Amino acid sequence: PTMAAAADRESLQRGEYLVERVGMCGDCHSPRDQTGQFIRSEWLGGAPIGVLPKHPVPDWAEVTPPLAGMPPNYTEAALVAFLETNHRADGSRPRPPMPPFRFSHSDAQAVVDYLKSLRPA
């Protein structure tokens, strides 16, 4: 394998680790069946948020967007910037319960590379 291919593979592995083990994105962005198990064929395909805060939280989101392939309405550069700053291109922030991620540029790019590698649900 070339050095570029090895770097691409490393970035995908890093992105997978960040999405699945650090950010735990699947917890909110993946649907579950009646028993609470993830529906793996719809992994990161967007889902209703199955939890409510104990006390009211203004603007609490009820559903999450799909991430597999790429989230709708994002370019690659815009998604990298969002993951670095927690701000969308229009200056808005995500609704709770989305955590305020502030990834390094290389980690944000790895997350985007991984999401792009997934087939949309």
C-alpha positions as CSV (number, residue, x, y, z in Angstrom):
1,P,0.0,0.0,0.0
2,T,1.1,3.5,-0.7
3,M,1.7,6.0,2.1
4,A,-1.4,7.9,1.0
5,A,-3.5,4.8,1.3
6,A,-2.1,4.0,4.7
7,A,-2.8,7.6,5.8
8,D,-6.4,7.3,4.5
9,R,-6.9,4.0,6.4
10,E,-5.5,5.6,9.5
11,S,-7.8,8.6,9.2
12,L,-10.8,6.3,8.8
13,Q,-9.9,4.2,11.8
14,R,-9.4,7.4,13.8
15,G,-12.7,8.8,12.7
16,E,-14.5,5.5,13.5
17,Y,-12.9,5.6,17.0
18,L,-14.0,9.2,17.6
19,V,-17.5,8.7,16.3
20,E,-18.2,5.3,18.0
21,R,-16.1,5.4,21.2
22,V,-15.5,9.1,22.0
23,G,-18.5,11.0,20.7
24,M,-20.8,8.1,21.0
25,C,-22.7,9.5,18.1
26,G,-24.8,6.4,17.6
27,D,-26.5,6.8,20.9
28,C,-28.6,9.6,19.5
29,H,-28.2,9.4,15.8
30,S,-29.1,5.7,15.3
31,P,-32.5,4.1,15.7
32,R,-33.2,1.3,18.1
33,D,-35.7,-1.6,18.0
34,Q,-38.3,-2.4,20.5
35,T,-35.8,-4.0,22.8
36,G,-33.5,-1.0,22.8
37,Q,-30.9,-2.6,20.5
38,F,-29.4,-0.6,17.6
39,I,-30.8,-1.3,14.2
40,R,-27.4,-1.8,12.6
41,S,-28.7,-1.5,9.0
42,E,-29.7,2.1,9.9
43,W,-26.5,3.0,11.8
44,L,-26.2,6.8,12.1
45,G,-29.3,7.2,9.9
46,G,-30.9,9.7,12.3
47,A,-33.4,8.9,15.0
48,P,-35.9,10.2,17.5
49,I,-34.1,11.2,20.8
50,G,-35.3,8.7,23.3
51,V,-34.5,10.7,26.4
52,L,-35.9,13.8,28.0
53,P,-34.2,16.1,30.5
54,K,-35.3,15.9,34.1
55,H,-36.0,19.6,34.0
56,P,-37.2,21.5,30.9
57,V,-34.4,22.6,28.6
58,P,-35.2,25.3,26.1
59,D,-35.1,24.1,22.4
60,W,-34.5,20.4,23.2
61,A,-34.3,18.5,20.0
62,E,-36.7,15.6,19.5
63,V,-35.0,14.0,16.5
64,T,-31.4,13.8,15.2
65,P,-30.3,14.2,11.6
66,P,-28.7,11.3,9.7
67,L,-24.8,11.3,9.7
68,A,-24.0,8.3,7.5
69,G,-22.8,9.5,4.1
70,M,-22.8,13.1,5.2
71,P,-25.4,15.1,7.2
72,P,-27.8,17.0,5.0
73,N,-27.1,20.6,4.3
74,Y,-23.3,20.3,5.0
75,T,-20.3,20.5,2.8
76,E,-17.2,18.7,3.9
77,A,-15.5,22.0,4.8
78,A,-18.6,23.2,6.7
79,L,-18.9,20.0,8.7
80,V,-15.2,20.1,9.6
81,A,-15.6,23.7,10.8
82,F,-18.7,22.8,12.8
83,L,-16.8,20.0,14.6
84,E,-13.9,22.4,15.3
85,T,-16.0,25.3,16.6
86,N,-19.5,24.1,17.5
87,H,-21.0,26.7,15.2
88,R,-22.7,26.2,11.9
89,A,-21.8,28.3,8.9
90,D,-24.7,30.6,9.7
91,G,-23.4,31.1,13.3
92,S,-26.0,29.0,15.0
93,R,-25.3,26.2,17.4
94,P,-26.8,22.7,17.6
95,R,-29.7,22.1,19.9
96,P,-29.4,20.2,23.1
97,P,-28.7,17.4,23.8
98,M,-25.9,17.7,21.2
99,P,-22.6,18.2,23.1
100,P,-20.4,21.1,22.2
101,F,-17.6,19.3,20.4
102,R,-14.4,21.2,19.6
103,F,-12.2,18.7,17.8
104,S,-8.8,19.5,16.5
105,H,-8.6,20.0,12.7
106,S,-7.2,16.5,12.1
107,D,-9.7,14.8,14.3
108,A,-12.6,16.8,12.8
109,Q,-11.4,15.7,9.3
110,A,-11.1,12.1,10.4
111,V,-14.7,12.2,11.7
112,V,-15.9,13.6,8.3
113,D,-13.8,11.0,6.4
114,Y,-15.4,8.2,8.4
115,L,-18.9,9.6,8.0
116,K,-18.4,9.9,4.3
117,S,-17.3,6.3,4.1
118,L,-20.6,5.0,5.5
119,R,-23.5,4.2,3.2
120,P,-26.6,6.3,4.1
121,A,-29.4,4.2,5.8
